Each structure stands twice: as structure tokens, then as C-alpha cells.
Amino acid sequence: MDDCSQGPWLARIFRRTACPLPGAAPRRAPLRPKHFVPLVGFLVPTAAMAYGVVMPRNGILGINELTIGFAGALVGASITYVLGLLAALRH
């Protein structure tokens, strides 16, 4: 039995058959400020329009459930962007 067929059954299914050598760890490119330009380009106008124009004109003043919920949506979008960016830079 050769080295490629040893190990758990799931590892045997997904193991490379051409070469038994382990692959190098994926290298991640460093995050640079230019990667965050699209995120800032989304967050700044969205927050300015929401908190500066839309919410005050509709009587949604101060800190309440709606303003906190919208801030949570912006934070969630930011986290999703950063995680997607890290996943894209890993490959």
C-alpha cells in the first residue's frame, strides 16, 4: 500500500494523487488601505443620507431601535466585506 492511500477515508477521497508531498500553506496578501476604499465609499454616503436626511425628516430622532438597527446593518455589512476580502486575498 502506498502513502497516498493511508489515512481516514475522507482524506483519501480529497488527497492529491499525483504527488504525496504536502502543499505549501496559502499565503495571504497584506491588507492595504486601498482595499477599504470601496467600503468607505459605501459607508460614508449611506450613513450621511440615513442619519442626516432620511431619519430626521421622518421623525426618527435620537437614539432608538431604528437608528441602532440601521447602525447594526452597517456594521454587519462592514464585517461581511472584510471577511470576503480576507477570503479573496487568501487565494
PDB file of N, CA, C and O in Angstrom:
ATOM      1  N   MET A   1       0.849  -1.171   0.000  1.00  0.00           N
ATOM      2  CA  MET A   1       0.000   0.000   0.000  1.00  0.00           C
ATOM      3  C   MET A   1       0.899   1.240   0.000  1.00  0.00           C
ATOM      4  O   MET A   1       1.822   1.320   0.810  1.00  0.00           O
ATOM      5  N   ASP A   2       0.652   2.206  -0.886  1.00  0.00           N
ATOM      6  CA  ASP A   2       1.486   3.394  -0.928  1.00  0.00           C
ATOM      7  C   ASP A   2       0.980   4.457   0.053  1.00  0.00           C
ATOM      8  O   ASP A   2      -0.088   4.299   0.646  1.00  0.00           O
ATOM      9  N   ASP A   3       1.742   5.530   0.222  1.00  0.00           N
ATOM     10  CA  ASP A   3       1.420   6.565   1.204  1.00  0.00           C
ATOM     11  C   ASP A   3       0.152   7.335   0.861  1.00  0.00           C
ATOM     12  O   ASP A   3      -0.486   7.887   1.758  1.00  0.00           O
ATOM     13  N   CYS A   4      -0.228   7.386  -0.397  1.00  0.00           N
ATOM     14  CA  CYS A   4      -1.411   8.157  -0.792  1.00  0.00           C
ATOM     15  C   CYS A   4      -2.704   7.520  -0.303  1.00  0.00           C
ATOM     16  O   CYS A   4      -3.705   8.221  -0.159  1.00  0.00           O
ATOM     17  N   SER A   5      -2.720   6.231  -0.047  1.00  0.00           N
ATOM     18  CA  SER A   5      -3.971   5.584   0.322  1.00  0.00           C
ATOM     19  C   SER A   5      -4.122   5.404   1.829  1.00  0.00           C
ATOM     20  O   SER A   5      -5.120   4.837   2.274  1.00  0.00           O
ATOM     21  N   GLN A   6      -3.171   5.866   2.620  1.00  0.00           N
ATOM     22  CA  GLN A   6      -3.287   5.735   4.067  1.00  0.00           C
ATOM     23  C   GLN A   6      -4.056   6.919   4.644  1.00  0.00           C
ATOM     24  O   GLN A   6      -4.107   7.988   4.037  1.00  0.00           O
ATOM     25  N   GLY A   7      -4.651   6.725   5.815  1.00  0.00           N
ATOM     26  CA  GLY A   7      -5.349   7.800   6.495  1.00  0.00           C
ATOM     27  C   GLY A   7      -6.846   7.586   6.468  1.00  0.00           C
ATOM     28  O   GLY A   7      -7.327   6.588   5.932  1.00  0.00           O
ATOM     29  N   PRO A   8      -7.585   8.520   7.043  1.00  0.00           N
ATOM     30  CA  PRO A   8      -9.041   8.413   7.071  1.00  0.00           C
ATOM     31  C   PRO A   8      -9.624   8.390   5.665  1.00  0.00           C
ATOM     32  O   PRO A   8      -9.005   8.864   4.712  1.00  0.00           O
ATOM     33  N   TRP A   9     -10.821   7.832   5.552  1.00  0.00           N
ATOM     34  CA  TRP A   9     -11.415   7.665   4.228  1.00  0.00           C
ATOM     35  C   TRP A   9     -11.700   9.004   3.563  1.00  0.00           C
ATOM     36  O   TRP A   9     -11.586   9.103   2.341  1.00  0.00           O
ATOM     37  N   LEU A  10     -12.064  10.036   4.313  1.00  0.00           N
ATOM     38  CA  LEU A  10     -12.355  11.332   3.711  1.00  0.00           C
ATOM     39  C   LEU A  10     -11.085  11.977   3.174  1.00  0.00           C
ATOM     40  O   LEU A  10     -11.105  12.619   2.124  1.00  0.00           O
ATOM     41  N   ALA A  11      -9.985  11.805   3.891  1.00  0.00           N
ATOM     42  CA  ALA A  11      -8.709  12.345   3.428  1.00  0.00           C
ATOM     43  C   ALA A  11      -8.248  11.631   2.163  1.00  0.00           C
ATOM     44  O   ALA A  11      -7.615  12.244   1.304  1.00  0.00           O
ATOM     45  N   ARG A  12      -8.556  10.353   2.040  1.00  0.00           N
ATOM     46  CA  ARG A  12      -8.179   9.616   0.822  1.00  0.00           C
ATOM     47  C   ARG A  12      -8.963  10.095  -0.378  1.00  0.00           C
ATOM     48  O   ARG A  12      -8.454  10.080  -1.499  1.00  0.00           O
ATOM     49  N   ILE A  13     -10.201  10.521  -0.158  1.00  0.00           N
ATOM     50  CA  ILE A  13     -11.016  10.993  -1.286  1.00  0.00           C
ATOM     51  C   ILE A  13     -10.469  12.303  -1.835  1.00  0.00           C
ATOM     52  O   ILE A  13     -10.396  12.490  -3.049  1.00  0.00           O
ATOM     53  N   PHE A  14     -10.086  13.206  -0.943  1.00  0.00           N
ATOM     54  CA  PHE A  14      -9.684  14.538  -1.371  1.00  0.00           C
ATOM     55  C   PHE A  14      -8.172  14.727  -1.478  1.00  0.00           C
ATOM     56  O   PHE A  14      -7.713  15.842  -1.726  1.00  0.00           O
ATOM     57  N   ARG A  15      -7.409  13.689  -1.299  1.00  0.00           N
ATOM     58  CA  ARG A  15      -5.957  13.790  -1.373  1.00  0.00           C
ATOM     59  C   ARG A  15      -5.508  13.847  -2.830  1.00  0.00           C
ATOM     60  O   ARG A  15      -6.109  13.233  -3.711  1.00  0.00           O
ATOM     61  N   ARG A  16      -4.452  14.590  -3.053  1.00  0.00           N
ATOM     62  CA  ARG A  16      -3.871  14.643  -4.392  1.00  0.00           C
ATOM     63  C   ARG A  16      -3.267  13.286  -4.735  1.00  0.00           C
ATOM     64  O   ARG A  16      -2.618  12.660  -3.897  1.00  0.00           O
ATOM     65  N   THR A  17      -3.478  12.844  -5.941  1.00  0.00           N
ATOM     66  CA  THR A  17      -2.940  11.546  -6.344  1.00  0.00           C
ATOM     67  C   THR A  17      -1.616  11.669  -7.075  1.00  0.00           C
ATOM     68  O   THR A  17      -0.880  10.686  -7.165  1.00  0.00           O
ATOM     69  N   ALA A  18      -1.292  12.824  -7.593  1.00  0.00           N
ATOM     70  CA  ALA A  18      -0.081  12.967  -8.381  1.00  0.00           C
ATOM     71  C   ALA A  18       1.162  13.062  -7.507  1.00  0.00           C
ATOM     72  O   ALA A  18       2.224  12.573  -7.893  1.00  0.00           O
ATOM     73  N   CYS A  19       1.050  13.679  -6.339  1.00  0.00           N
ATOM     74  CA  CYS A  19       2.225  13.899  -5.521  1.00  0.00           C
ATOM     75  C   CYS A  19       1.845  13.800  -4.047  1.00  0.00           C
ATOM     76  O   CYS A  19       0.918  14.482  -3.610  1.00  0.00           O
ATOM     77  N   PRO A  20       2.530  12.978  -3.282  1.00  0.00           N
ATOM     78  CA  PRO A  20       2.190  12.846  -1.871  1.00  0.00           C
ATOM     79  C   PRO A  20       2.748  13.956  -0.991  1.00  0.00           C
ATOM     80  O   PRO A  20       2.485  13.969   0.211  1.00  0.00           O
ATOM     81  N   LEU A  21       3.517  14.894  -1.559  1.00  0.00           N
ATOM     82  CA  LEU A  21       4.092  15.969  -0.763  1.00  0.00           C
ATOM     83  C   LEU A  21       3.011  16.951  -0.334  1.00  0.00           C
ATOM     84  O   LEU A  21       2.125  17.276  -1.123  1.00  0.00           O
ATOM     85  N   PRO A  22       3.072  17.422   0.893  1.00  0.00           N
ATOM     86  CA  PRO A  22       2.080  18.397   1.328  1.00  0.00           C
ATOM     87  C   PRO A  22       2.296  19.723   0.621  1.00  0.00           C
ATOM     88  O   PRO A  22       3.426  20.117   0.331  1.00  0.00           O
ATOM     89  N   GLY A  23       1.207  20.391   0.354  1.00  0.00           N
ATOM     90  CA  GLY A  23       1.290  21.682  -0.306  1.00  0.00           C
ATOM     91  C   GLY A  23       1.707  22.767   0.674  1.00  0.00           C
ATOM     92  O   GLY A  23       1.599  22.600   1.889  1.00  0.00           O
ATOM     93  N   ALA A  24       2.174  23.859   0.140  1.00  0.00           N
ATOM     94  CA  ALA A  24       2.575  24.983   0.975  1.00  0.00           C
ATOM     95  C   ALA A  24       1.336  25.655   1.537  1.00  0.00           C
ATOM     96  O   ALA A  24       0.269  25.624   0.923  1.00  0.00           O
ATOM     97  N   ALA A  25       1.479  26.255   2.690  1.00  0.00           N
ATOM     98  CA  ALA A  25       0.359  26.982   3.289  1.00  0.00           C
ATOM     99  C   ALA A  25       0.005  28.161   2.389  1.00  0.00           C
ATOM    100  O   ALA A  25       0.899  28.815   1.851  1.00  0.00           O
ATOM    101  N   PRO A  26      -1.273  28.438   2.222  1.00  0.00           N
ATOM    102  CA  PRO A  26      -1.652  29.562   1.366  1.00  0.00           C
ATOM    103  C   PRO A  26      -1.135  30.874   1.949  1.00  0.00           C
ATOM    104  O   PRO A  26      -1.237  31.125   3.150  1.00  0.00           O
ATOM    105  N   ARG A  27      -0.592  31.684   1.087  1.00  0.00           N
ATOM    106  CA  ARG A  27      -0.074  32.974   1.525  1.00  0.00           C
ATOM    107  C   ARG A  27      -1.150  34.027   1.352  1.00  0.00           C
ATOM    108  O   ARG A  27      -1.803  34.101   0.311  1.00  0.00           O
ATOM    109  N   ARG A  28      -1.325  34.826   2.365  1.00  0.00           N
ATOM    110  CA  ARG A  28      -2.317  35.887   2.304  1.00  0.00           C
ATOM    111  C   ARG A  28      -1.617  37.207   2.061  1.00  0.00           C
ATOM    112  O   ARG A  28      -0.665  37.557   2.758  1.00  0.00           O
ATOM    113  N   ALA A  29      -2.092  37.928   1.078  1.00  0.00           N
ATOM    114  CA  ALA A  29      -1.539  39.242   0.809  1.00  0.00           C
ATOM    115  C   ALA A  29      -1.935  40.177   1.951  1.00  0.00           C
ATOM    116  O   ALA A  29      -3.027  40.047   2.505  1.00  0.00           O
ATOM    117  N   PRO A  30      -1.071  41.102   2.301  1.00  0.00           N
ATOM    118  CA  PRO A  30      -1.400  42.002   3.407  1.00  0.00           C
ATOM    119  C   PRO A  30      -2.526  42.961   3.015  1.00  0.00           C
ATOM    120  O   PRO A  30      -2.652  43.363   1.858  1.00  0.00           O
ATOM    121  N   LEU A  31      -3.328  43.310   4.002  1.00  0.00           N
ATOM    122  CA  LEU A  31      -4.385  44.292   3.764  1.00  0.00           C
ATOM    123  C   LEU A  31      -3.762  45.675   3.649  1.00  0.00           C
ATOM    124  O   LEU A  31      -2.901  46.054   4.444  1.00  0.00           O
ATOM    125  N   ARG A  32      -4.201  46.405   2.668  1.00  0.00           N
ATOM    126  CA  ARG A  32      -3.702  47.757   2.446  1.00  0.00           C
ATOM    127  C   ARG A  32      -4.878  48.724   2.533  1.00  0.00           C
ATOM    128  O   ARG A  32      -6.029  48.320   2.374  1.00  0.00           O
ATOM    129  N   PRO A  33      -4.592  49.994   2.783  1.00  0.00           N
ATOM    130  CA  PRO A  33      -5.689  50.972   2.851  1.00  0.00           C
ATOM    131  C   PRO A  33      -6.531  51.032   1.576  1.00  0.00           C
ATOM    132  O   PRO A  33      -7.723  51.333   1.634  1.00  0.00           O
ATOM    133  N   LYS A  34      -5.916  50.748   0.428  1.00  0.00           N
ATOM    134  CA  LYS A  34      -6.669  50.802  -0.826  1.00  0.00           C
ATOM    135  C   LYS A  34      -7.773  49.741  -0.881  1.00  0.00           C
ATOM    136  O   LYS A  34      -8.736  49.893  -1.633  1.00  0.00           O
ATOM    137  N   HIS A  35      -7.645  48.675  -0.097  1.00  0.00           N
ATOM    138  CA  HIS A  35      -8.687  47.650  -0.078  1.00  0.00           C
ATOM    139  C   HIS A  35      -9.962  48.145   0.584  1.00  0.00           C
ATOM    140  O   HIS A  35     -11.038  47.601   0.334  1.00  0.00           O
ATOM    141  N   PHE A  36      -9.860  49.163   1.420  1.00  0.00           N
ATOM    142  CA  PHE A  36     -11.017  49.649   2.160  1.00  0.00           C
ATOM    143  C   PHE A  36     -11.693  50.845   1.511  1.00  0.00           C
ATOM    144  O   PHE A  36     -12.681  51.350   2.043  1.00  0.00           O
ATOM    145  N   VAL A  37     -11.190  51.307   0.386  1.00  0.00           N
ATOM    146  CA  VAL A  37     -11.805  52.440  -0.311  1.00  0.00           C
ATOM    147  C   VAL A  37     -13.248  52.132  -0.725  1.00  0.00           C
ATOM    148  O   VAL A  37     -14.109  52.990  -0.526  1.00  0.00           O
ATOM    149  N   PRO A  38     -13.563  50.968  -1.285  1.00  0.00           N
ATOM    150  CA  PRO A  38     -14.966  50.690  -1.617  1.00  0.00           C
ATOM    151  C   PRO A  38     -15.879  50.647  -0.387  1.00  0.00           C
ATOM    152  O   PRO A  38     -17.034  51.067  -0.457  1.00  0.00           O
ATOM    153  N   LEU A  39     -15.370  50.149   0.719  1.00  0.00           N
ATOM    154  CA  LEU A  39     -16.161  50.103   1.948  1.00  0.00           C
ATOM    155  C   LEU A  39     -16.467  51.509   2.442  1.00  0.00           C
ATOM    156  O   LEU A  39     -17.604  51.803   2.812  1.00  0.00           O
ATOM    157  N   VAL A  40     -15.474  52.369   2.450  1.00  0.00           N
ATOM    158  CA  VAL A  40     -15.696  53.761   2.858  1.00  0.00           C
ATOM    159  C   VAL A  40     -16.620  54.459   1.869  1.00  0.00           C
ATOM    160  O   VAL A  40     -17.461  55.266   2.265  1.00  0.00           O
ATOM    161  N   GLY A  41     -16.467  54.154   0.588  1.00  0.00           N
ATOM    162  CA  GLY A  41     -17.345  54.717  -0.430  1.00  0.00           C
ATOM    163  C   GLY A  41     -18.790  54.284  -0.279  1.00  0.00           C
ATOM    164  O   GLY A  41     -19.693  54.960  -0.772  1.00  0.00           O
ATOM    165  N   PHE A  42     -19.021  53.181   0.386  1.00  0.00           N
ATOM    166  CA  PHE A  42     -20.387  52.741   0.675  1.00  0.00           C
ATOM    167  C   PHE A  42     -20.876  53.318   1.997  1.00  0.00           C
ATOM    168  O   PHE A  42     -21.993  53.828   2.074  1.00  0.00           O
ATOM    169  N   LEU A  43     -20.049  53.242   3.036  1.00  0.00           N
ATOM    170  CA  LEU A  43     -20.486  53.627   4.375  1.00  0.00           C
ATOM    171  C   LEU A  43     -20.753  55.126   4.529  1.00  0.00           C
ATOM    172  O   LEU A  43     -21.765  55.513   5.112  1.00  0.00           O
ATOM    173  N   VAL A  44     -19.867  55.964   4.017  1.00  0.00           N
ATOM    174  CA  VAL A  44     -19.993  57.408   4.232  1.00  0.00           C
ATOM    175  C   VAL A  44     -21.273  57.968   3.605  1.00  0.00           C
ATOM    176  O   VAL A  44     -22.037  58.622   4.315  1.00  0.00           O
ATOM    177  N   PRO A  45     -21.546  57.750   2.334  1.00  0.00           N
ATOM    178  CA  PRO A  45     -22.786  58.305   1.788  1.00  0.00           C
ATOM    179  C   PRO A  45     -24.045  57.667   2.380  1.00  0.00           C
ATOM    180  O   PRO A  45     -25.058  58.341   2.566  1.00  0.00           O
ATOM    181  N   THR A  46     -23.980  56.377   2.672  1.00  0.00           N
ATOM    182  CA  THR A  46     -25.145  55.698   3.239  1.00  0.00           C
ATOM    183  C   THR A  46     -25.473  56.255   4.617  1.00  0.00           C
ATOM    184  O   THR A  46     -26.632  56.554   4.905  1.00  0.00           O
ATOM    185  N   ALA A  47     -24.474  56.397   5.462  1.00  0.00           N
ATOM    186  CA  ALA A  47     -24.702  56.931   6.802  1.00  0.00           C
ATOM    187  C   ALA A  47     -25.103  58.400   6.747  1.00  0.00           C
ATOM    188  O   ALA A  47     -25.967  58.835   7.509  1.00  0.00           O
ATOM    189  N   ALA A  48     -24.485  59.163   5.858  1.00  0.00           N
ATOM    190  CA  ALA A  48     -24.825  60.587   5.746  1.00  0.00           C
ATOM    191  C   ALA A  48     -26.271  60.773   5.297  1.00  0.00           C
ATOM    192  O   ALA A  48     -26.988  61.613   5.840  1.00  0.00           O
ATOM    193  N   MET A  49     -26.697  59.998   4.317  1.00  0.00           N
ATOM    194  CA  MET A  49     -28.080  60.120   3.840  1.00  0.00           C
ATOM    195  C   MET A  49     -29.075  59.637   4.891  1.00  0.00           C
ATOM    196  O   MET A  49     -30.118  60.258   5.100  1.00  0.00           O
ATOM    197  N   ALA A  50     -28.751  58.542   5.541  1.00  0.00           N
ATOM    198  CA  ALA A  50     -29.686  57.971   6.507  1.00  0.00           C
ATOM    199  C   ALA A  50     -29.807  58.839   7.750  1.00  0.00           C
ATOM    200  O   ALA A  50     -30.907  59.221   8.149  1.00  0.00           O
ATOM    201  N   TYR A  51     -28.667  59.147   8.357  1.00  0.00           N
ATOM    202  CA  TYR A  51     -28.697  59.875   9.624  1.00  0.00           C
ATOM    203  C   TYR A  51     -28.822  61.392   9.439  1.00  0.00           C
ATOM    204  O   TYR A  51     -29.253  62.087  10.359  1.00  0.00           O
ATOM    205  N   GLY A  52     -28.458  61.910   8.276  1.00  0.00           N
ATOM    206  CA  GLY A  52     -28.524  63.357   8.054  1.00  0.00           C
ATOM    207  C   GLY A  52     -29.760  63.834   7.340  1.00  0.00           C
ATOM    208  O   GLY A  52     -30.160  64.986   7.503  1.00  0.00           O
ATOM    209  N   VAL A  53     -30.392  62.956   6.533  1.00  0.00           N
ATOM    210  CA  VAL A  53     -31.534  63.398   5.731  1.00  0.00           C
ATOM    211  C   VAL A  53     -32.792  62.580   6.024  1.00  0.00           C
ATOM    212  O   VAL A  53     -33.817  63.133   6.423  1.00  0.00           O
ATOM    213  N   VAL A  54     -32.714  61.290   5.830  1.00  0.00           N
ATOM    214  CA  VAL A  54     -33.922  60.458   5.865  1.00  0.00           C
ATOM    215  C   VAL A  54     -34.508  60.347   7.262  1.00  0.00           C
ATOM    216  O   VAL A  54     -35.697  60.607   7.448  1.00  0.00           O
ATOM    217  N   MET A  55     -33.721  59.976   8.229  1.00  0.00           N
ATOM    218  CA  MET A  55     -34.256  59.759   9.577  1.00  0.00           C
ATOM    219  C   MET A  55     -34.768  61.040  10.236  1.00  0.00           C
ATOM    220  O   MET A  55     -35.845  61.010  10.830  1.00  0.00           O
ATOM    221  N   PRO A  56     -34.049  62.168  10.161  1.00  0.00           N
ATOM    222  CA  PRO A  56     -34.602  63.376  10.771  1.00  0.00           C
ATOM    223  C   PRO A  56     -35.905  63.859  10.122  1.00  0.00           C
ATOM    224  O   PRO A  56     -36.778  64.383  10.814  1.00  0.00           O
ATOM    225  N   ARG A  57     -36.042  63.692   8.831  1.00  0.00           N
ATOM    226  CA  ARG A  57     -37.269  64.154   8.151  1.00  0.00           C
ATOM    227  C   ARG A  57     -38.470  63.263   8.449  1.00  0.00           C
ATOM    228  O   ARG A  57     -39.611  63.693   8.286  1.00  0.00           O
ATOM    229  N   ASN A  58     -38.231  62.040   8.879  1.00  0.00           N
ATOM    230  CA  ASN A  58     -39.328  61.134   9.194  1.00  0.00           C
ATOM    231  C   ASN A  58     -39.642  61.078  10.681  1.00  0.00           C
ATOM    232  O   ASN A  58     -40.416  60.224  11.113  1.00  0.00           O
ATOM    233  N   GLY A  59     -39.066  61.959  11.458  1.00  0.00           N
ATOM    234  CA  GLY A  59     -39.349  61.989  12.874  1.00  0.00           C
ATOM    235  C   GLY A  59     -38.601  60.958  13.687  1.00  0.00           C
ATOM    236  O   GLY A  59     -38.929  60.734  14.852  1.00  0.00           O
ATOM    237  N   ILE A  60     -37.611  60.330  13.100  1.00  0.00           N
ATOM    238  CA  ILE A  60     -36.813  59.338  13.824  1.00  0.00           C
ATOM    239  C   ILE A  60     -35.597  60.086  14.378  1.00  0.00           C
ATOM    240  O   ILE A  60     -34.536  60.117  13.754  1.00  0.00           O
ATOM    241  N   LEU A  61     -35.766  60.677  15.542  1.00  0.00           N
ATOM    242  CA  LEU A  61     -34.693  61.474  16.125  1.00  0.00           C
ATOM    243  C   LEU A  61     -34.087  60.749  17.313  1.00  0.00           C
ATOM    244  O   LEU A  61     -34.751  59.947  17.970  1.00  0.00           O
ATOM    245  N   GLY A  62     -32.829  61.036  17.580  1.00  0.00           N
ATOM    246  CA  GLY A  62     -32.179  60.461  18.745  1.00  0.00           C
ATOM    247  C   GLY A  62     -31.768  59.016  18.537  1.00  0.00           C
ATOM    248  O   GLY A  62     -31.763  58.487  17.425  1.00  0.00           O
ATOM    249  N   ILE A  63     -31.424  58.407  19.657  1.00  0.00           N
ATOM    250  CA  ILE A  63     -31.005  57.007  19.619  1.00  0.00           C
ATOM    251  C   ILE A  63     -32.206  56.151  20.006  1.00  0.00           C
ATOM    252  O   ILE A  63     -32.704  56.226  21.129  1.00  0.00           O
ATOM    253  N   ASN A  64     -32.656  55.343  19.064  1.00  0.00           N
ATOM    254  CA  ASN A  64     -33.785  54.442  19.314  1.00  0.00           C
ATOM    255  C   ASN A  64     -33.555  53.140  18.559  1.00  0.00           C
ATOM    256  O   ASN A  64     -32.472  52.907  18.022  1.00  0.00           O
ATOM    257  N   GLU A  65     -34.580  52.295  18.521  1.00  0.00           N
ATOM    258  CA  GLU A  65     -34.426  50.977  17.893  1.00  0.00           C
ATOM    259  C   GLU A  65     -34.072  51.071  16.414  1.00  0.00           C
ATOM    260  O   GLU A  65     -33.289  50.267  15.910  1.00  0.00           O
ATOM    261  N   LEU A  66     -34.641  52.044  15.721  1.00  0.00           N
ATOM    262  CA  LEU A  66     -34.398  52.149  14.279  1.00  0.00           C
ATOM    263  C   LEU A  66     -32.974  52.614  13.972  1.00  0.00           C
ATOM    264  O   LEU A  66     -32.321  52.077  13.077  1.00  0.00           O
ATOM    265  N   THR A  67     -32.498  53.606  14.712  1.00  0.00           N
ATOM    266  CA  THR A  67     -31.144  54.089  14.447  1.00  0.00           C
ATOM    267  C   THR A  67     -30.089  53.047  14.855  1.00  0.00           C
ATOM    268  O   THR A  67     -29.072  52.887  14.180  1.00  0.00           O
ATOM    269  N   ILE A  68     -30.340  52.355  15.945  1.00  0.00           N
ATOM    270  CA  ILE A  68     -29.412  51.301  16.366  1.00  0.00           C
ATOM    271  C   ILE A  68     -29.460  50.125  15.385  1.00  0.00           C
ATOM    272  O   ILE A  68     -28.425  49.539  15.070  1.00  0.00           O
ATOM    273  N   GLY A  69     -30.631  49.788  14.915  1.00  0.00           N
ATOM    274  CA  GLY A  69     -30.764  48.707  13.939  1.00  0.00           C
ATOM    275  C   GLY A  69     -30.068  49.028  12.629  1.00  0.00           C
ATOM    276  O   GLY A  69     -29.435  48.161  12.027  1.00  0.00           O
ATOM    277  N   PHE A  70     -30.185  50.291  12.182  1.00  0.00           N
ATOM    278  CA  PHE A  70     -29.507  50.676  10.944  1.00  0.00           C
ATOM    279  C   PHE A  70     -27.997  50.666  11.137  1.00  0.00           C
ATOM    280  O   PHE A  70     -27.262  50.259  10.237  1.00  0.00           O
ATOM    281  N   ALA A  71     -27.525  51.110  12.302  1.00  0.00           N
ATOM    282  CA  ALA A  71     -26.089  51.059  12.591  1.00  0.00           C
ATOM    283  C   ALA A  71     -25.613  49.611  12.614  1.00  0.00           C
ATOM    284  O   ALA A  71     -24.514  49.307  12.150  1.00  0.00           O
ATOM    285  N   GLY A  72     -26.443  48.717  13.154  1.00  0.00           N
ATOM    286  CA  GLY A  72     -26.089  47.295  13.144  1.00  0.00           C
ATOM    287  C   GLY A  72     -25.993  46.744  11.736  1.00  0.00           C
ATOM    288  O   GLY A  72     -25.136  45.907  11.452  1.00  0.00           O
ATOM    289  N   ALA A  73     -26.862  47.205  10.855  1.00  0.00           N
ATOM    290  CA  ALA A  73     -26.797  46.766   9.457  1.00  0.00           C
ATOM    291  C   ALA A  73     -25.511  47.251   8.789  1.00  0.00           C
ATOM    292  O   ALA A  73     -24.907  46.523   8.002  1.00  0.00           O
ATOM    293  N   LEU A  74     -25.095  48.470   9.099  1.00  0.00           N
ATOM    294  CA  LEU A  74     -23.849  48.980   8.533  1.00  0.00           C
ATOM    295  C   LEU A  74     -22.635  48.221   9.087  1.00  0.00           C
ATOM    296  O   LEU A  74     -21.690  47.937   8.353  1.00  0.00           O
ATOM    297  N   VAL A  75     -22.667  47.900  10.367  1.00  0.00           N
ATOM    298  CA  VAL A  75     -21.573  47.118  10.960  1.00  0.00           C
ATOM    299  C   VAL A  75     -21.539  45.713  10.349  1.00  0.00           C
ATOM    300  O   VAL A  75     -20.467  45.191  10.043  1.00  0.00           O
ATOM    301  N   GLY A  76     -22.713  45.108  10.175  1.00  0.00           N
ATOM    302  CA  GLY A  76     -22.781  43.785   9.555  1.00  0.00           C
ATOM    303  C   GLY A  76     -22.261  43.782   8.134  1.00  0.00           C
ATOM    304  O   GLY A  76     -21.573  42.849   7.720  1.00  0.00           O
ATOM    305  N   ALA A  77     -22.590  44.834   7.377  1.00  0.00           N
ATOM    306  CA  ALA A  77     -22.077  44.943   6.012  1.00  0.00           C
ATOM    307  C   ALA A  77     -20.565  45.106   6.010  1.00  0.00           C
ATOM    308  O   ALA A  77     -19.881  44.570   5.139  1.00  0.00           O
ATOM    309  N   SER A  78     -20.043  45.846   6.984  1.00  0.00           N
ATOM    310  CA  SER A  78     -18.590  46.043   7.070  1.00  0.00           C
ATOM    311  C   SER A  78     -17.873  44.742   7.409  1.00  0.00           C
ATOM    312  O   SER A  78     -16.838  44.425   6.824  1.00  0.00           O
ATOM    313  N   ILE A  79     -18.424  43.998   8.348  1.00  0.00           N
ATOM    314  CA  ILE A  79     -17.821  42.712   8.724  1.00  0.00           C
ATOM    315  C   ILE A  79     -17.841  41.746   7.541  1.00  0.00           C
ATOM    316  O   ILE A  79     -16.859  41.050   7.283  1.00  0.00           O
ATOM    317  N   THR A  80     -18.950  41.709   6.834  1.00  0.00           N
ATOM    318  CA  THR A  80     -19.058  40.843   5.662  1.00  0.00           C
ATOM    319  C   THR A  80     -18.049  41.227   4.596  1.00  0.00           C
ATOM    320  O   THR A  80     -17.441  40.355   3.975  1.00  0.00           O
ATOM    321  N   TYR A  81     -17.863  42.519   4.377  1.00  0.00           N
ATOM    322  CA  TYR A  81     -16.896  42.987   3.389  1.00  0.00           C
ATOM    323  C   TYR A  81     -15.479  42.559   3.767  1.00  0.00           C
ATOM    324  O   TYR A  81     -14.733  42.055   2.928  1.00  0.00           O
ATOM    325  N   VAL A  82     -15.113  42.762   5.039  1.00  0.00           N
ATOM    326  CA  VAL A  82     -13.755  42.430   5.474  1.00  0.00           C
ATOM    327  C   VAL A  82     -13.515  40.923   5.394  1.00  0.00           C
ATOM    328  O   VAL A  82     -12.447  40.495   4.956  1.00  0.00           O
ATOM    329  N   LEU A  83     -14.483  40.117   5.807  1.00  0.00           N
ATOM    330  CA  LEU A  83     -14.316  38.665   5.723  1.00  0.00           C
ATOM    331  C   LEU A  83     -14.215  38.205   4.264  1.00  0.00           C
ATOM    332  O   LEU A  83     -13.417  37.322   3.951  1.00  0.00           O
ATOM    333  N   GLY A  84     -15.001  38.785   3.387  1.00  0.00           N
ATOM    334  CA  GLY A  84     -14.898  38.466   1.958  1.00  0.00           C
ATOM    335  C   GLY A  84     -13.567  38.883   1.383  1.00  0.00           C
ATOM    336  O   GLY A  84     -12.990  38.179   0.554  1.00  0.00           O
ATOM    337  N   LEU A  85     -13.081  40.023   1.820  1.00  0.00           N
ATOM    338  CA  LEU A  85     -11.779  40.495   1.363  1.00  0.00           C
ATOM    339  C   LEU A  85     -10.663  39.563   1.809  1.00  0.00           C
ATOM    340  O   LEU A  85      -9.757  39.253   1.036  1.00  0.00           O
ATOM    341  N   LEU A  86     -10.731  39.120   3.056  1.00  0.00           N
ATOM    342  CA  LEU A  86      -9.718  38.176   3.551  1.00  0.00           C
ATOM    343  C   LEU A  86      -9.789  36.844   2.803  1.00  0.00           C
ATOM    344  O   LEU A  86      -8.755  36.244   2.508  1.00  0.00           O
ATOM    345  N   ALA A  87     -10.994  36.383   2.497  1.00  0.00           N
ATOM    346  CA  ALA A  87     -11.129  35.130   1.746  1.00  0.00           C
ATOM    347  C   ALA A  87     -10.596  35.288   0.320  1.00  0.00           C
ATOM    348  O   ALA A  87      -9.969  34.372  -0.212  1.00  0.00           O
ATOM    349  N   ALA A  88     -10.839  36.432  -0.292  1.00  0.00           N
ATOM    350  CA  ALA A  88     -10.354  36.649  -1.661  1.00  0.00           C
ATOM    351  C   ALA A  88      -8.839  36.786  -1.700  1.00  0.00           C
ATOM    352  O   ALA A  88      -8.202  36.315  -2.643  1.00  0.00           O
ATOM    353  N   LEU A  89      -8.257  37.418  -0.699  1.00  0.00           N
ATOM    354  CA  LEU A  89      -6.807  37.589  -0.688  1.00  0.00           C
ATOM    355  C   LEU A  89      -6.064  36.326  -0.329  1.00  0.00           C
ATOM    356  O   LEU A  89      -4.873  36.204  -0.617  1.00  0.00           O
ATOM    357  N   ARG A  90      -6.749  35.377   0.299  1.00  0.00           N
ATOM    358  CA  ARG A  90      -6.116  34.133   0.677  1.00  0.00           C
ATOM    359  C   ARG A  90      -5.818  33.271  -0.547  1.00  0.00           C
ATOM    360  O   ARG A  90      -4.893  32.460  -0.508  1.00  0.00           O
ATOM    361  N   HIS A  91      -6.571  33.423  -1.624  1.00  0.00           N
ATOM    362  CA  HIS A  91      -6.384  32.576  -2.813  1.00  0.00           C
ATOM    363  C   HIS A  91      -5.636  33.273  -3.893  1.00  0.00           C
ATOM    364  O   HIS A  91      -5.400  32.693  -4.953  1.00  0.00           O
TER     365      HIS A  91
END
